[in-house]
Amino acid sequence: MKLLIFLALVGLTTAAVYQHSLTWRESKRSKLIKSGQWPTYLKYKELMRSVKANGKFSNLKSVGQKVSDYDNCDPRCCNTKKHAFKNLLSNRDACDYKRKFDSTKSSTYVKNGQQWEIEYDLSEGILGLAFTSLSVSGAVPPLINAVNQGLLDKPLFTVYLRQRGNQENVPGGVFTYGAVDTQNCGDVIAYEKLTSASYFQFRIQKVGLGSYSSSAGWEAISNTGSYFIQGPKGVTDLIASTAGAIYDDFYGTYKIDCKADFAPLTITIGKNTYQVDKKQLLATLENGKCELALSPSEFGGFHDTWVLGDPWIRQYCNIYSFDKQIGFAPTKK
């Protein structure tokens, strides 16, 4: 989760550019792995998935759905007493396409004072940054609302993620609304048209690492809320193997020697081939062990979709334009 210091924008009526900084905090997933509790937690998550998929334990009134792999979030003031709420800034998540329970139409419903919830570890909510088609009941997302009111210089925002090592509560990057971040980002390499204006979705032509490459072609999204790069399992397995990583079923991750030497991950989008360096792809586990910041995709059940998360955005600033395109620029730091 990208821990953001979000400055409330009140009473502004002219177009402008706004920035706020991110503070990195270790994700729940990382903490559980280091403490040795991650396998137990994975079993719990699988049980909850089976409950939802198979309709077992029908007497359950609610099931909590926890998201554990965010490593940054956003404290924001939203009342006169300036109470700070930590919120995730996500251009992917929204509570749409869900069946909603209407207690007034149930003859067996009994109010028990409990609520159904999605728990995002350190945050109190999500600020959606994607398109209106993903919002609940077609509600206009706050950033698009700002664009419609002419509050931003340009209908876009830039995300820069900073290298932060293994430190806790250190600067994690910057969100810039209304402009390309020229302070932290180099010249824009290219803008690509979106294939779907829901998520920031576009086409990948080719991926590779070292001696391995595949030109099968896939849909992809850039996602500020993903700790790893996710892709089709058949492809991620071969990429990981080429890098020298082995999938660990117990932990559900590709484990690798922290001193492993492997080539950059290459991703071809449009006419350009981008490289994600080794330092972006190695994540520290417990006792000096490492994992590859790559995982089989579980995105919405579409296993042939790539999700380009933090390693990608640390290598390239991502410029999300509501003119239905996305741009990429190398980070300066």
VOPAGU-2260 file (C-alpha; in pm, 1 decimal, decimal comma):
REM VOPAGU-2260
SITE   aa  ch    i         X         Y         Z
SITE  MET   A    0       0,0       0,0       0,0
SITE  LYS   A    1     131,6     338,4     -73,4
SITE  LEU   A    2     109,9     534,3     249,5
SITE  LEU   A    3      21,8     882,2     134,1
SITE  ILE   A    4       3,1    1214,6     306,3
SITE  PHE   A    5    -302,4    1349,1     125,2
SITE  LEU   A    6    -362,6    1723,8     154,0
SITE  ALA   A    7    -732,9    1808,4     140,3
SITE  LEU   A    8    -817,0    2035,0    -150,1
SITE  VAL   A    9   -1082,8    2274,1     -27,8
SITE  GLY   A   10   -1228,1    2580,4    -195,0
SITE  LEU   A   11   -1012,4    2564,7    -508,0
SITE  THR   A   12   -1184,3    2679,3    -824,2
SITE  THR   A   13    -899,6    2721,3   -1074,4
SITE  ALA   A   14    -708,5    2454,6   -1263,0
SITE  ALA   A   15    -386,0    2351,9   -1091,5
SITE  VAL   A   16    -140,6    2070,5   -1018,8
SITE  TYR   A   17    -138,0    1888,6    -685,1
SITE  GLN   A   18     116,3    1652,6    -531,9
SITE  HIS   A   19     139,4    1439,6    -221,9
SITE  SER   A   20     406,7    1205,6     -94,7
SITE  LEU   A   21     395,1     835,0     -12,4
SITE  THR   A   22     540,4     665,1     292,6
SITE  TRP   A   23     627,1     298,4     262,9
SITE  ARG   A   24     512,7      49,4     525,2
SITE  GLU   A   25     573,3    -323,0     522,2
SITE  SER   A   26     274,5    -526,1     403,8
SITE  LYS   A   27      91,2    -778,2     617,1
SITE  ARG   A   28     201,3   -1051,0     375,2
SITE  SER   A   29     568,2    -967,0     423,5
SITE  LYS   A   30     532,7    -961,0     801,5
SITE  LEU   A   31     354,1   -1297,4     807,1
SITE  ILE   A   32     620,2   -1457,0     586,0
SITE  LYS   A   33     899,0   -1331,5     812,3
SITE  SER   A   34     717,5   -1462,2    1120,8
SITE  GLY   A   35     651,5   -1801,4     958,2
SITE  GLN   A   36     272,7   -1758,7     974,1
SITE  TRP   A   37     208,8   -1705,8     601,8
SITE  PRO   A   38     133,1   -2073,5     512,9
SITE  THR   A   39    -133,4   -2087,5     785,5
SITE  TYR   A   40    -282,0   -1762,9     658,4
SITE  LEU   A   41    -285,1   -1897,3     300,2
SITE  LYS   A   42    -483,7   -2201,1     415,8
SITE  TYR   A   43    -731,7   -1968,0     582,6
SITE  LYS   A   44    -770,9   -1765,7     263,0
SITE  GLU   A   45    -824,0   -2081,4      56,8
SITE  LEU   A   46   -1091,9   -2194,0     302,0
SITE  MET   A   47   -1271,4   -1861,6     266,0
SITE  ARG   A   48   -1250,1   -1888,9    -114,2
SITE  SER   A   49   -1404,4   -2235,8    -105,1
SITE  VAL   A   50   -1680,1   -2111,6     125,0
SITE  LYS   A   51   -1764,0   -1841,7    -127,8
SITE  ALA   A   52   -1730,3   -2062,2    -436,4
SITE  ASN   A   53   -1911,4   -2371,8    -310,0
SITE  GLY   A   54   -2174,1   -2213,2     -89,7
SITE  LYS   A   55   -2069,1   -2422,2     210,2
SITE  PHE   A   56   -2155,3   -2323,0     564,9
SITE  SER   A   57   -2470,9   -2150,3     446,4
SITE  ASN   A   58   -2547,5   -2045,6     804,1
SITE  LEU   A   59   -2258,6   -1796,6     794,8
SITE  LYS   A   60   -2395,5   -1441,5     797,7
SITE  SER   A   61   -2079,7   -1288,5     651,1
SITE  VAL   A   62   -1732,7   -1368,7     527,0
SITE  GLY   A   63   -1442,7   -1127,6     562,5
SITE  GLN   A   64   -1224,0   -1084,6     255,2
SITE  LYS   A   65    -874,4    -967,0     347,1
SITE  VAL   A   66    -619,9    -813,5     114,8
SITE  SER   A   67    -267,8    -854,3     248,7
SITE  ASP   A   68     -16,1    -758,0     -18,6
SITE  TYR   A   69     -41,2    -379,0     -16,9
SITE  ASP   A   70     263,0    -194,5     114,2
SITE  ASN   A   71     157,6     172,3      98,2
SITE  CYS   A   72    -147,0     377,6     204,1
SITE  ASP   A   73    -274,2     734,9     256,1
SITE  PRO   A   74    -363,7     931,5     573,1
SITE  ARG   A   75    -613,7    1201,0     488,7
SITE  CYS   A   76    -799,3    1471,0     682,4
SITE  CYS   A   77   -1168,8    1481,1     609,8
SITE  ASN   A   78   -1343,7    1677,8     884,6
SITE  THR   A   79   -1304,4    1997,3    1086,0
SITE  LYS   A   80   -1104,6    1813,6    1354,6
SITE  LYS   A   81    -865,6    1688,6    1083,3
SITE  HIS   A   82    -899,9    1322,6    1175,3
SITE  ALA   A   83    -654,8    1129,7     958,2
SITE  PHE   A   84    -771,3     822,2     767,6
SITE  LYS   A   85    -522,9     593,8     592,2
SITE  ASN   A   86    -651,1     520,9     241,5
SITE  LEU   A   87    -525,0     314,1     -47,5
SITE  LEU   A   88    -491,8     492,2    -379,0
SITE  SER   A   89    -585,2     230,0    -634,0
SITE  ASN   A   90    -654,4     252,2   -1004,8
SITE  ARG   A   91    -789,0    -102,4   -1000,7
SITE  ASP   A   92   -1013,2    -170,6    -701,2
SITE  ALA   A   93   -1380,2     -89,7    -676,6
SITE  CYS   A   94   -1686,7    -250,6    -528,2
SITE  ASP   A   95   -1873,5    -304,8    -852,2
SITE  TYR   A   96   -1999,5    -625,1   -1014,7
SITE  LYS   A   97   -2098,8    -764,8    -674,2
SITE  ARG   A   98   -2427,9    -922,8    -575,8
SITE  LYS   A   99   -2572,1    -716,9    -293,1
SITE  PHE   A  100   -2774,6    -860,8      -6,5
SITE  ASP   A  101   -3107,3    -688,9      66,9
SITE  SER   A  102   -3203,3    -772,1     424,6
SITE  THR   A  103   -3558,6    -641,0     371,8
SITE  LYS   A  104   -3626,9    -923,4     125,5
SITE  SER   A  105   -3500,2   -1200,5     353,3
SITE  SER   A  106   -3731,6   -1397,7     581,7
SITE  THR   A  107   -3441,7   -1554,5     773,1
SITE  TYR   A  108   -3218,9   -1248,5     823,3
SITE  VAL   A  109   -3147,7   -1160,2    1185,9
SITE  LYS   A  110   -2959,4    -841,6    1267,1
SITE  ASN   A  111   -2655,5    -925,3    1478,5
SITE  GLY   A  112   -2475,1    -590,4    1483,2
SITE  GLN   A  113   -2189,3    -713,9    1265,0
SITE  GLN   A  114   -2087,4    -583,6     925,2
SITE  TRP   A  115   -1944,0    -739,6     610,1
SITE  GLU   A  116   -1608,1    -587,9     527,3
SITE  ILE   A  117   -1302,5    -603,2     305,7
SITE  GLU   A  118    -996,0    -546,5     522,9
SITE  TYR   A  119    -701,9    -368,7     362,0
SITE  ASP   A  120    -457,1    -413,3     649,9
SITE  LEU   A  121    -332,9     -64,0     746,2
SITE  SER   A  122    -591,3     148,0     568,7
SITE  GLU   A  123    -943,5     266,9     636,3
SITE  GLY   A  124   -1050,5     265,9     273,0
SITE  ILE   A  125    -965,0     303,9     -92,7
SITE  LEU   A  126    -960,4     613,3    -309,1
SITE  GLY   A  127   -1047,4     483,2    -653,3
SITE  LEU   A  128    -847,7     638,5    -936,9
SITE  ALA   A  129    -985,7     445,0   -1232,8
SITE  PHE   A  130   -1278,0     511,1   -1465,9
SITE  THR   A  131   -1645,8     554,5   -1379,8
SITE  SER   A  132   -1732,6     211,3   -1521,5
SITE  LEU   A  133   -1567,2      51,6   -1215,9
SITE  SER   A  134   -1740,4     262,5    -953,6
SITE  VAL   A  135   -2033,6     152,2    -744,7
SITE  SER   A  136   -2369,1     234,6    -906,3
SITE  GLY   A  137   -2195,1     451,7   -1165,3
SITE  ALA   A  138   -2085,7     709,9    -907,7
SITE  VAL   A  139   -1830,3     953,8   -1048,6
SITE  PRO   A  140   -1485,2     886,4    -894,0
SITE  PRO   A  141   -1334,4    1185,6    -711,0
SITE  LEU   A  142   -1050,6    1245,4    -956,8
SITE  ILE   A  143   -1277,5    1234,5   -1262,4
SITE  ASN   A  144   -1509,4    1469,5   -1077,1
SITE  ALA   A  145   -1214,7    1707,9   -1032,0
SITE  VAL   A  146   -1134,7    1681,7   -1404,2
SITE  ASN   A  147   -1497,3    1754,2   -1495,0
SITE  GLN   A  148   -1492,0    2064,9   -1275,0
SITE  GLY   A  149   -1172,7    2191,8   -1437,9
SITE  LEU   A  150    -971,0    2167,1   -1115,7
SITE  LEU   A  151    -668,8    2004,4   -1283,6
SITE  ASP   A  152    -438,8    2146,2   -1551,1
SITE  LYS   A  153    -453,8    1819,8   -1744,8
SITE  PRO   A  154    -688,3    1517,9   -1718,4
SITE  LEU   A  155    -419,1    1283,5   -1588,1
SITE  PHE   A  156    -208,5    1185,2   -1289,9
SITE  THR   A  157     147,8    1055,9   -1257,6
SITE  VAL   A  158     272,5     790,0   -1016,4
SITE  TYR   A  159     638,6     778,2    -915,2
SITE  LEU   A  160     753,7     505,5    -674,2
SITE  ARG   A  161    1087,7     547,9    -503,6
SITE  GLN   A  162    1356,2     289,9    -424,7
SITE  ARG   A  163    1336,0     237,6     -49,5
SITE  GLY   A  164    1526,0     -84,8      34,7
SITE  ASN   A  165    1412,3    -264,6     350,1
SITE  GLN   A  166    1347,5      45,6     558,3
SITE  GLU   A  167    1014,8     113,3     727,5
SITE  ASN   A  168     823,5     444,0     724,8
SITE  VAL   A  169    1047,3     605,2     463,9
SITE  PRO   A  170     945,2     812,7     158,9
SITE  GLY   A  171     788,2     581,5     -97,6
SITE  GLY   A  172     714,5     809,3    -390,3
SITE  VAL   A  173     484,1    1083,1    -515,1
SITE  PHE   A  174     139,3    1108,4    -674,4
SITE  THR   A  175     102,1    1410,6    -904,9
SITE  TYR   A  176    -246,1    1516,0   -1016,9
SITE  GLY   A  177    -291,4    1730,2   -1326,6
SITE  ALA   A  178      57,9    1704,0   -1477,5
SITE  VAL   A  179     348,8    1479,5   -1568,3
SITE  ASP   A  180     597,5    1467,1   -1279,2
SITE  THR   A  181     909,3    1614,6   -1440,6
SITE  GLN   A  182    1095,4    1634,5   -1109,0
SITE  ASN   A  183    1107,4    1258,2   -1055,4
SITE  CYS   A  184    1044,2    1129,6   -1408,6
SITE  GLY   A  185    1242,0    1153,9   -1732,0
SITE  ASP   A  186    1108,5    1212,6   -2081,4
SITE  VAL   A  187     797,2    1015,3   -2171,6
SITE  ILE   A  188     895,6     716,7   -2386,3
SITE  ALA   A  189     549,5     661,1   -2532,3
SITE  TYR   A  190     177,4     684,8   -2473,9
SITE  GLU   A  191     -31,2     375,9   -2547,5
SITE  LYS   A  192    -403,7     371,8   -2621,1
SITE  LEU   A  193    -610,0     178,9   -2369,3
SITE  THR   A  194    -789,6    -132,9   -2488,2
SITE  SER   A  195   -1047,4     -83,4   -2214,0
SITE  ALA   A  196   -1137,6     235,1   -2028,4
SITE  SER   A  197   -1229,2      61,2   -1705,1
SITE  TYR   A  198    -896,3     -37,0   -1559,7
SITE  PHE   A  199    -595,5     127,7   -1721,8
SITE  GLN   A  200    -574,1    -166,7   -1960,9
SITE  PHE   A  201    -347,6    -202,2   -2262,8
SITE  ARG   A  202    -178,2    -463,5   -2479,7
SITE  ILE   A  203     153,9    -640,3   -2417,6
SITE  GLN   A  204     314,4    -792,3   -2727,2
SITE  LYS   A  205     606,7    -982,0   -2574,0
SITE  VAL   A  206     781,3   -1067,4   -2247,3
SITE  GLY   A  207    1116,4   -1226,9   -2181,8
SITE  LEU   A  208    1407,6   -1280,7   -1947,0
SITE  GLY   A  209    1749,5   -1402,0   -2056,2
SITE  SER   A  210    1716,6   -1694,7   -2296,2
SITE  TYR   A  211    1337,2   -1715,5   -2256,2
SITE  SER   A  212    1077,8   -1507,0   -2440,8
SITE  SER   A  213     715,4   -1535,9   -2545,9
SITE  SER   A  214     527,0   -1336,3   -2809,0
SITE  ALA   A  215     181,9   -1477,5   -2733,0
SITE  GLY   A  216      37,0   -1131,6   -2662,6
SITE  TRP   A  217    -182,9   -1046,5   -2363,9
SITE  GLU   A  218    -399,9    -783,3   -2207,0
SITE  ALA   A  219    -237,7    -601,3   -1914,7
SITE  ILE   A  220    -320,0    -341,1   -1653,6
SITE  SER   A  221     -97,3    -103,5   -1461,7
SITE  ASN   A  222    -194,8    -133,6   -1097,5
SITE  THR   A  223     -72,3      88,3    -815,5
SITE  GLY   A  224    -215,2    -161,1    -565,6
SITE  SER   A  225      -8,3    -468,4    -660,0
SITE  TYR   A  226     312,1    -551,6    -475,3
SITE  PHE   A  227     432,6    -784,9    -755,3
SITE  ILE   A  228     415,5    -823,9   -1131,4
SITE  GLN   A  229     155,9   -1091,3   -1205,9
SITE  GLY   A  230     116,4   -1292,8   -1524,4
SITE  PRO   A  231      -6,0   -1622,6   -1673,0
SITE  LYS   A  232     137,0   -1908,4   -1465,7
SITE  GLY   A  233     284,9   -2094,0   -1761,4
SITE  VAL   A  234     484,6   -1783,2   -1849,8
SITE  THR   A  235     581,4   -1676,0   -1496,7
SITE  ASP   A  236     703,5   -2030,4   -1421,4
SITE  LEU   A  237     941,0   -2019,6   -1718,5
SITE  ILE   A  238    1060,5   -1667,1   -1640,6
SITE  ALA   A  239    1125,6   -1764,3   -1279,1
SITE  SER   A  240    1307,4   -2082,4   -1380,6
SITE  THR   A  241    1530,7   -1886,0   -1617,8
SITE  ALA   A  242    1615,6   -1645,0   -1335,0
SITE  GLY   A  243    1700,6   -1937,8   -1106,4
SITE  ALA   A  244    1391,5   -1923,2    -886,3
SITE  ILE   A  245    1185,6   -2220,7    -767,2
SITE  TYR   A  246     817,0   -2202,3    -681,3
SITE  ASP   A  247     752,0   -2280,0    -314,8
SITE  ASP   A  248     400,6   -2421,0    -272,4
SITE  PHE   A  249     427,8   -2386,5     105,1
SITE  TYR   A  250     471,8   -2009,2      84,5
SITE  GLY   A  251     307,0   -1956,1    -254,1
SITE  THR   A  252     601,2   -1764,1    -398,3
SITE  TYR   A  253     905,2   -1799,8    -625,6
SITE  LYS   A  254    1204,6   -1831,9    -392,0
SITE  ILE   A  255    1547,8   -1731,1    -519,1
SITE  ASP   A  256    1902,6   -1680,9    -392,1
SITE  CYS   A  257    1944,3   -1315,5    -291,6
SITE  LYS   A  258    2278,2   -1314,4    -477,1
SITE  ALA   A  259    2137,1   -1467,7    -796,2
SITE  ASP   A  260    2256,0   -1300,5   -1114,9
SITE  PHE   A  261    1996,9   -1281,4   -1390,7
SITE  ALA   A  262    1904,4   -1059,2   -1683,9
SITE  PRO   A  263    1636,4    -788,2   -1668,3
SITE  LEU   A  264    1273,9    -873,6   -1737,8
SITE  THR   A  265    1176,6    -731,4   -2077,9
SITE  ILE   A  266     823,4    -622,6   -2166,4
SITE  THR   A  267     727,6    -505,2   -2514,7
SITE  ILE   A  268     438,6    -258,6   -2530,4
SITE  GLY   A  269     356,8    -103,3   -2865,4
SITE  LYS   A  270     682,2     -32,8   -3049,6
SITE  ASN   A  271     896,6     -12,4   -2736,2
SITE  THR   A  272    1069,6    -274,7   -2523,0
SITE  TYR   A  273    1104,0    -186,9   -2154,6
SITE  GLN   A  274    1342,7    -342,7   -1902,5
SITE  VAL   A  275    1270,8    -413,2   -1535,6
SITE  ASP   A  276    1604,4    -449,4   -1355,9
SITE  LYS   A  277    1699,7    -723,6   -1112,1
SITE  LYS   A  278    1692,5    -487,7    -813,6
SITE  GLN   A  279    1321,9    -427,4    -878,3
SITE  LEU   A  280    1249,7    -800,3    -895,9
SITE  LEU   A  281    1415,7    -918,0    -572,8
SITE  ALA   A  282    1220,6    -894,6    -246,9
SITE  THR   A  283    1370,0    -993,3      89,1
SITE  LEU   A  284    1207,2   -1267,3     294,6
SITE  GLU   A  285    1314,7   -1398,9     635,0
SITE  ASN   A  286    1667,4   -1510,6     731,9
SITE  GLY   A  287    1842,8   -1361,5     432,2
SITE  LYS   A  288    1623,2   -1541,7     179,0
SITE  CYS   A  289    1462,7   -1369,1    -117,7
SITE  GLU   A  290    1165,7   -1409,1    -348,6
SITE  LEU   A  291    1109,3   -1302,5    -705,8
SITE  ALA   A  292     861,0   -1014,2    -725,1
SITE  LEU   A  293     661,5   -1214,0    -978,3
SITE  SER   A  294     353,7   -1426,9    -925,6
SITE  PRO   A  295      90,0   -1621,2   -1120,8
SITE  SER   A  296    -203,2   -1394,4   -1198,2
SITE  GLU   A  297    -522,5   -1421,5    -995,5
SITE  PHE   A  298    -669,3   -1101,9   -1137,5
SITE  GLY   A  299   -1046,3   -1135,7   -1144,4
SITE  GLY   A  300   -1018,8   -1496,9   -1257,6
SITE  PHE   A  301    -857,1   -1394,4   -1587,2
SITE  HIS   A  302    -537,6   -1596,7   -1577,8
SITE  ASP   A  303    -407,7   -1466,6   -1912,0
SITE  THR   A  304    -389,3   -1108,4   -1788,3
SITE  TRP   A  305     -71,9    -930,2   -1677,4
SITE  VAL   A  306     -82,3    -697,7   -1377,5
SITE  LEU   A  307     213,0    -459,2   -1371,0
SITE  GLY   A  308     255,6    -354,7   -1009,6
SITE  ASP   A  309     522,0    -192,1    -793,1
SITE  PRO   A  310     838,4    -333,0    -959,4
SITE  TRP   A  311     719,6    -192,7   -1292,8
SITE  ILE   A  312     618,8     145,0   -1150,3
SITE  ARG   A  313     947,3     179,9    -959,1
SITE  GLN   A  314    1129,5     136,5   -1291,5
SITE  TYR   A  315     897,0     360,4   -1495,4
SITE  CYS   A  316     674,4     646,3   -1389,3
SITE  ASN   A  317     323,0     567,9   -1509,1
SITE  ILE   A  318     110,6     851,7   -1647,0
SITE  TYR   A  319    -259,5     764,6   -1624,6
SITE  SER   A  320    -461,6     978,5   -1864,4
SITE  PHE   A  321    -839,2    1001,4   -1866,2
SITE  ASP   A  322    -807,1    1063,3   -2240,0
SITE  LYS   A  323    -791,2     681,3   -2251,0
SITE  GLN   A  324    -418,4     636,9   -2276,8
SITE  ILE   A  325    -124,8     554,6   -2051,9
SITE  GLY   A  326     232,1     681,3   -2070,7
SITE  PHE   A  327     563,9     550,2   -1940,8
SITE  ALA   A  328     874,0     749,8   -1843,6
SITE  PRO   A  329    1195,6     632,4   -1673,9
SITE  THR   A  330    1234,6     730,5   -1309,9
SITE  LYS   A  331    1518,3     969,3   -1230,9
SITE  LYS   A  332    1601,4     834,1    -885,1
